[in-house]
């Protein structure tokens, strides 16, 4: 999904979604988690701005887009893997907040950013018992890379920590109610970059990757597995004609009442589809006798009437 002003109002153009991978970037806009830089002294703010000039130039458009993507995919029950800044976005969306600068507000017991030893820097994490991270690493402690100056101050209520740094900073988290790979459920945030925990010299020499630990591949492997499972879940109901879709009155239509009983039509390549705005009730129409798209109108499946749009319908 491109970072373009207003694109968050047209996400249906990128259907279908099967999962979401969020990665690094600038600082999350402090206003997003009801904070601002007033908690820092002018001297502290100047130091942060100087040291992390590229990061403190926030990008509200990117924030808005990624937050909308998170809400959309989580509400649909799609797998989400959030790395670095992505994990901070995920936490903020569900009510958590962040340190504006870890060293300033938490202290320097643990070095979370080392410009002089950028890709080779590692620090200790303590892995929580009976979590996916313990299953992947098979140990109670690990060394991970670290490229961030912001960090999670309070974890959103729905999440459980996967690992903590010795200074108490959350280094990973997940939703235990939405973690079941066999069912396509995966909602995980990691502050570190497992994919970059490898021998840098070998990487620069274009040699085969030598990872710090075999488990570095695990988060991505499990995420991709969950995405594949989710993508292959059979549709609840399929119809050959538009009339069959309109005439259908089973349970899925009752569940869509939270979205005002509306359905929208969009183009998936050469295939037109009308889909209910509910992940458990997706209606695919293989042979449309009336062409619709999100620009020309809405179809109310309860009445079969087409309504002209005043604006593009929101997904989330």
Beta strands, then each sheet from edge to edge (+ up, - down):
strand 1: 19-22
strand 2: 79-83
strand 3: 97-99
strand 4: 123-127
strand 5: 141-144
strand 6: 151-154
strand 7: 160-165
strand 8: 170-174
strand 9: 187-190
strand 10: 237-239
strand 11: 262-268
strand 12: 271-276
strand 13: 283-285
strand 14: 298-300
strand 15: 305-307
sheet 1: 1+ 2+ 9+ 8- 7+ 4- 5+
sheet 2: 3+ 6-
sheet 3: 10+ 13+
sheet 4: 12+ 11- 14+ 15-
end
